Protein backbone atom coordinates (compact mmCIF):
# COMPACT_ATOMS: atom_id res chain seq x y z
CA UNK A 1 0.00 0.00 0.00
CA UNK A 2 2.87 2.38 0.82
CA UNK A 3 4.34 1.74 -2.60
CA UNK A 4 1.06 2.68 -4.31
CA UNK A 5 0.83 5.90 -2.31
CA UNK A 6 4.43 6.79 -3.14
CA UNK A 7 3.85 6.05 -6.82
CA UNK A 8 0.68 8.16 -6.86
CA UNK A 9 2.47 11.06 -5.14
CA UNK A 10 5.36 10.91 -7.60
CA UNK A 11 3.06 10.75 -10.62
CA UNK A 12 0.96 13.65 -9.32
CA UNK A 13 4.01 15.83 -8.74
CA UNK A 14 5.35 14.84 -12.17
CA UNK A 15 2.06 15.90 -13.77
CA UNK A 16 2.21 19.25 -11.95
CA UNK A 17 5.78 19.79 -13.14
CA UNK A 18 4.73 18.89 -16.68
CA UNK A 19 1.88 21.43 -16.46
CA UNK A 20 4.33 24.12 -15.31
CA UNK A 21 6.58 23.43 -18.31
CA UNK A 22 6.25 24.75 -21.83
CA UNK A 23 5.53 21.21 -23.10
CA UNK A 24 1.96 20.94 -21.77
CA UNK A 25 -0.34 20.33 -24.75
CA UNK A 26 -3.66 19.30 -23.18
CA UNK A 27 -6.55 21.73 -22.86
CA UNK A 28 -8.55 19.92 -20.18
CA UNK A 29 -10.55 22.91 -18.92
CA UNK A 30 -12.07 26.11 -20.24
CA UNK A 31 -10.57 29.50 -20.97
CA UNK A 32 -11.24 31.18 -17.59
CA UNK A 33 -8.82 28.70 -16.02
CA UNK A 34 -9.08 25.76 -13.68
CA UNK A 35 -11.77 26.41 -11.04
CA UNK A 36 -12.21 29.88 -12.59
CA UNK A 37 -8.69 30.97 -11.65
CA UNK A 38 -7.02 32.89 -14.46
CA UNK A 39 -3.64 31.94 -12.95
CA UNK A 40 -4.20 28.34 -14.09
CA UNK A 41 -4.77 28.61 -17.85
CA UNK A 42 -5.55 25.49 -19.89
CA UNK A 43 -2.37 25.85 -21.95
CA UNK A 44 0.08 25.36 -19.06
CA UNK A 45 3.46 27.07 -19.38
CA UNK A 46 3.33 28.60 -15.92
CA UNK A 47 7.07 29.00 -15.54
CA UNK A 48 7.28 30.94 -18.80
CA UNK A 49 4.54 33.29 -17.58
CA UNK A 50 6.29 33.80 -14.25
CA UNK A 51 9.64 34.55 -15.89
CA UNK A 52 8.31 36.75 -18.69
CA UNK A 53 9.96 40.16 -18.63
CA UNK A 54 12.81 39.10 -16.34
CA UNK A 55 16.48 38.49 -17.09
CA UNK A 56 15.95 34.77 -16.35
CA UNK A 57 13.45 34.37 -19.19
CA UNK A 58 15.96 32.88 -21.70
CA UNK A 59 16.85 30.19 -19.17
CA UNK A 60 13.30 28.94 -18.64
CA UNK A 61 14.00 25.35 -19.70
CA UNK A 62 17.17 25.12 -17.61
CA UNK A 63 15.39 26.51 -14.56
CA UNK A 64 12.52 24.09 -15.08
CA UNK A 65 14.85 21.08 -15.42
CA UNK A 66 16.86 21.96 -12.30
CA UNK A 67 13.66 22.58 -10.33
CA UNK A 68 12.13 19.31 -11.49
CA UNK A 69 15.20 17.31 -10.44
CA UNK A 70 15.31 19.07 -7.07
CA UNK A 71 11.61 18.55 -6.38
CA UNK A 72 11.56 14.90 -7.47
CA UNK A 73 14.79 14.25 -5.56
CA UNK A 74 13.23 15.75 -2.46
CA UNK A 75 10.15 13.57 -2.89
CA UNK A 76 12.38 10.51 -3.23
CA UNK A 77 14.24 11.46 -0.04
CA UNK A 78 10.96 11.92 1.86
CA UNK A 79 9.66 8.57 0.67
CA UNK A 80 12.92 6.85 1.62
CA UNK A 81 12.78 8.45 5.07
CA UNK A 82 9.15 7.37 5.52
CA UNK A 83 9.98 3.78 4.60
CA UNK A 84 12.69 3.57 7.25
CA UNK A 85 16.00 1.71 7.15
CA UNK A 86 16.37 -1.31 4.93
CA UNK A 87 17.00 -4.65 6.54
BALONU-856362 format. One record per residue: residue in three letters; residue number from 1; x, y, z of N, C-alpha, C, CB in turn. Coordinates in steps of 0.1 Angstrom, whole numbers, padded with zeros to 4 digits. Atoms other than C-alpha are relative to their C-alpha. Glycine has a CB too. Example, Ala and Ser with C-alpha at 12.3 -4.5 7.8 and 13.67 -1.06 7.14 Angstrom:
residues 2
["ALA" 1 [0009 -0012 0000] [0123 -0045 0078] [0009 0012 0000] [-0010 0000 0012]],
["SER" 2 [-0009 -0011 0000] [0137 -0011 0071] [-0008 0011 0008] [0004 0005 -0014]],
end
This chain:
residues 87
["UNK" 1 [0008 -0012 0000] [0000 0000 0000] [0009 0013 0000] [-0009 0000 0012]],
["UNK" 2 [-0009 -0012 0000] [0029 0024 0008] [0006 0003 -0013] [0011 -0002 0011]],
["UNK" 3 [-0005 -0001 0013] [0043 0017 -0026] [-0009 0007 -0010] [0005 -0013 -0006]],
["UNK" 4 [0010 -0006 0008] [0011 0027 -0043] [-0002 0015 0003] [-0014 -0008 0002]],
["UNK" 5 [0001 -0014 -0004] [0008 0059 -0023] [0012 0008 -0005] [-0001 0001 0015]],
["UNK" 6 [-0012 -0007 0004] [0044 0068 -0031] [0000 0002 -0016] [0013 -0008 0004]],
["UNK" 7 [0001 -0001 0014] [0038 0061 -0068] [-0010 0010 -0004] [-0003 -0014 -0006]],
["UNK" 8 [0010 -0010 0003] [0007 0082 -0069] [0005 0014 0003] [-0013 -0003 0009]],
["UNK" 9 [-0006 -0014 -0004] [0025 0111 -0051] [0010 0004 -0011] [0006 -0001 0014]],
["UNK" 10 [-0011 -0003 0010] [0054 0109 -0076] [-0007 0003 -0013] [0009 -0011 -0002]],
["UNK" 11 [0006 -0002 0013] [0031 0107 -0106] [-0008 0014 0000] [-0010 -0011 -0004]],
["UNK" 12 [0007 -0013 -0002] [0010 0137 -0093] [0009 0011 -0001] [-0008 0000 0013]],
["UNK" 13 [-0010 -0011 0000] [0040 0158 -0087] [0006 0002 -0014] [0011 -0002 0010]],
["UNK" 14 [-0006 0000 0014] [0054 0148 -0122] [-0010 0007 -0009] [0002 -0014 -0005]],
["UNK" 15 [0010 -0007 0009] [0021 0159 -0138] [-0001 0015 0003] [-0014 -0006 0003]],
["UNK" 16 [0000 -0015 -0003] [0022 0193 -0120] [0012 0006 -0006] [0000 0002 0016]],
["UNK" 17 [-0012 -0006 0006] [0058 0198 -0131] [-0002 0001 -0016] [0012 -0009 0003]],
["UNK" 18 [0003 0000 0015] [0047 0189 -0167] [-0009 0011 -0003] [-0006 -0014 -0004]],
["UNK" 19 [0009 -0011 0003] [0019 0214 -0165] [0007 0014 0001] [-0012 0000 0010]],
["UNK" 20 [-0007 -0012 -0002] [0043 0241 -0153] [0010 0002 -0012] [0008 0000 0013]],
["UNK" 21 [-0010 -0001 0011] [0066 0234 -0183] [-0007 0006 -0013] [0006 -0013 -0003]],
["UNK" 22 [0006 -0005 0013] [0062 0248 -0218] [-0005 -0012 -0009] [0011 0007 -0008]],
["UNK" 23 [0004 0012 0008] [0055 0212 -0231] [-0014 -0005 0002] [0010 -0011 0003]],
["UNK" 24 [0014 0004 -0002] [0020 0209 -0218] [-0009 0003 -0012] [-0006 0008 0012]],
["UNK" 25 [0007 -0001 0012] [-0003 0203 -0247] [-0015 -0003 0001] [0005 -0009 -0011]],
["UNK" 26 [0014 0004 -0002] [-0037 0193 -0232] [-0008 0012 0005] [-0001 -0011 0011]],
["UNK" 27 [0010 -0010 -0004] [-0066 0217 -0229] [-0011 -0007 0007] [-0004 0009 -0012]],
["UNK" 28 [0009 0008 -0007] [-0085 0199 -0202] [-0012 0008 0007] [0006 -0008 0011]],
["UNK" 29 [0010 -0008 -0006] [-0105 0229 -0189] [-0002 0013 -0008] [0003 0004 0014]],
["UNK" 30 [0004 -0012 0008] [-0121 0261 -0202] [0010 0012 0001] [-0013 0004 0003]],
["UNK" 31 [-0008 -0012 0001] [-0106 0295 -0210] [0002 0008 0013] [-0005 0009 -0010]],
["UNK" 32 [-0003 -0008 -0012] [-0112 0312 -0176] [0010 -0006 0009] [-0013 0001 0008]],
["UNK" 33 [-0010 0006 -0008] [-0088 0287 -0160] [-0006 -0011 0009] [0007 0010 0008]],
["UNK" 34 [0005 0010 -0009] [-0091 0258 -0137] [-0007 0006 0012] [0012 -0010 0004]],
["UNK" 35 [0008 -0005 -0012] [-0118 0264 -0110] [-0002 0015 -0002] [0007 -0003 0013]],
["UNK" 36 [0002 -0014 0002] [-0122 0299 -0126] [0012 0009 0003] [-0011 0004 0008]],
["UNK" 37 [-0012 -0008 -0003] [-0087 0310 -0117] [0008 0003 -0012] [0009 -0008 0010]],
["UNK" 38 [-0007 -0004 0013] [-0070 0329 -0145] [0015 -0003 0001] [-0002 0015 -0002]],
["UNK" 39 [-0014 0004 -0001] [-0036 0319 -0130] [0003 -0014 -0004] [0003 0002 0015]],
["UNK" 40 [-0002 0014 0005] [-0042 0283 -0141] [-0006 -0001 -0014] [-0006 -0010 0010]],
["UNK" 41 [0006 0001 0014] [-0048 0286 -0179] [0001 -0014 -0005] [0008 0010 -0009]],
["UNK" 42 [0001 0014 0005] [-0056 0255 -0199] [0013 -0004 -0008] [-0011 -0002 -0009]],
["UNK" 43 [-0011 0003 0008] [-0024 0258 -0219] [0013 -0002 0007] [0003 0012 -0009]],
["UNK" 44 [-0012 0002 -0008] [0001 0254 -0191] [0010 0011 -0002] [0006 -0014 -0003]],
["UNK" 45 [-0011 -0010 0002] [0035 0271 -0194] [0001 0010 0011] [-0002 0007 -0013]],
["UNK" 46 [0000 -0009 -0011] [0033 0286 -0159] [0014 0006 0002] [-0004 -0007 0012]],
["UNK" 47 [-0014 -0005 -0003] [0071 0290 -0155] [0003 0011 -0010] [0010 -0011 -0001]],
["UNK" 48 [-0003 -0010 0010] [0073 0309 -0188] [-0008 0013 0003] [-0004 -0005 -0014]],
["UNK" 49 [0008 -0012 -0004] [0045 0333 -0176] [0007 0007 0012] [-0014 -0004 0004]],
["UNK" 50 [-0006 -0006 -0011] [0063 0338 -0143] [0013 0007 -0003] [0002 -0011 0011]],
["UNK" 51 [-0013 -0005 0003] [0096 0345 -0159] [0000 0011 -0011] [0010 -0010 -0004]],
["UNK" 52 [0001 -0010 0011] [0083 0368 -0187] [0004 0014 0005] [-0014 -0001 -0006]],
["UNK" 53 [-0005 -0014 -0004] [0100 0402 -0186] [0011 0000 0009] [-0012 0007 0005]],
["UNK" 54 [-0011 0000 -0010] [0128 0391 -0163] [0013 -0004 -0008] [-0002 -0010 0012]],
["UNK" 55 [-0013 0004 0006] [0165 0385 -0171] [0001 -0015 -0001] [0011 0006 0008]],
["UNK" 56 [-0001 0014 -0001] [0160 0348 -0163] [-0009 -0007 -0011] [-0005 -0006 0013]],
["UNK" 57 [0009 0005 0010] [0135 0344 -0192] [0006 -0009 -0010] [-0007 0011 -0007]],
["UNK" 58 [-0007 0009 0010] [0160 0329 -0217] [0004 -0014 0006] [0012 0006 -0006]],
["UNK" 59 [-0004 0012 -0006] [0168 0302 -0192] [-0011 -0008 0006] [0010 0003 0011]],
["UNK" 60 [0012 0007 -0006] [0133 0289 -0186] [0001 -0015 0000] [-0012 0004 -0009]],
["UNK" 61 [-0001 0014 0000] [0140 0254 -0197] [0010 -0006 0010] [0004 -0005 -0014]],
["UNK" 62 [-0011 0004 -0010] [0172 0251 -0176] [-0006 0001 0014] [0012 0009 -0002]],
["UNK" 63 [0006 -0002 -0013] [0154 0265 -0146] [-0011 -0011 0003] [-0006 0014 0002]],
["UNK" 64 [0010 0010 -0002] [0125 0241 -0151] [0007 -0014 0003] [-0009 -0001 -0012]],
["UNK" 65 [-0007 0013 -0002] [0149 0211 -0154] [0006 -0001 0014] [0010 -0002 -0011]],
["UNK" 66 [-0007 0000 -0013] [0169 0220 -0123] [-0011 -0001 0011] [0008 0012 0002]],
["UNK" 67 [0010 0000 -0010] [0137 0226 -0103] [-0007 -0014 0000] [-0011 0010 -0003]],
["UNK" 68 [0007 0013 0001] [0121 0193 -0115] [0009 -0010 0007] [-0003 -0004 -0014]],
["UNK" 69 [-0009 0010 -0007] [0152 0173 -0104] [0001 0002 0015] [0014 0001 -0006]],
["UNK" 70 [0000 -0003 -0014] [0153 0191 -0071] [-0013 -0005 0007] [0002 0014 0003]],
["UNK" 71 [0013 0004 -0006] [0116 0185 -0064] [-0002 -0015 0001] [-0011 0007 -0008]],
["UNK" 72 [0001 0015 0000] [0116 0149 -0075] [0010 -0007 0009] [0001 -0005 -0014]],
["UNK" 73 [-0010 0005 -0009] [0148 0143 -0056] [-0004 0001 0015] [0013 0006 -0002]],
["UNK" 74 [0006 -0002 -0013] [0132 0157 -0025] [-0011 -0009 0004] [-0005 0015 0002]],
["UNK" 75 [0010 0009 -0002] [0102 0136 -0029] [0005 -0014 0002] [-0010 -0001 -0012]],
["UNK" 76 [-0007 0013 -0002] [0124 0105 -0032] [0006 -0001 0014] [0011 -0002 -0011]],
["UNK" 77 [-0006 0000 -0014] [0142 0115 0000] [-0010 -0002 0010] [0009 0012 0002]],
["UNK" 78 [0011 0001 -0010] [0110 0119 0019] [-0006 -0014 0000] [-0011 0010 -0004]],
["UNK" 79 [0005 0013 0000] [0097 0086 0007] [0009 -0010 0006] [-0003 -0004 -0015]],
["UNK" 80 [-0010 0009 -0006] [0129 0068 0016] [0001 0002 0015] [0014 0003 -0006]],
["UNK" 81 [0000 -0002 -0015] [0128 0084 0051] [-0013 -0006 0006] [0001 0016 0003]],
["UNK" 82 [0013 0005 -0005] [0091 0074 0055] [0001 -0016 0001] [-0011 0004 -0008]],
["UNK" 83 [-0001 0014 0000] [0100 0038 0046] [0008 -0006 0011] [0005 -0005 -0013]],
["UNK" 84 [-0009 0004 -0010] [0127 0036 0072] [0012 -0008 -0005] [-0008 -0009 0010]],
["UNK" 85 [-0012 0007 0004] [0160 0017 0072] [-0003 -0014 -0007] [0010 -0002 0011]],
["UNK" 86 [0001 0013 0007] [0164 -0013 0049] [0006 -0011 0009] [0006 0000 -0014]],
["UNK" 87 [-0006 0012 -0007] [0170 -0047 0065] [0007 -0009 -0009] [-0011 -0007 0008]],
end
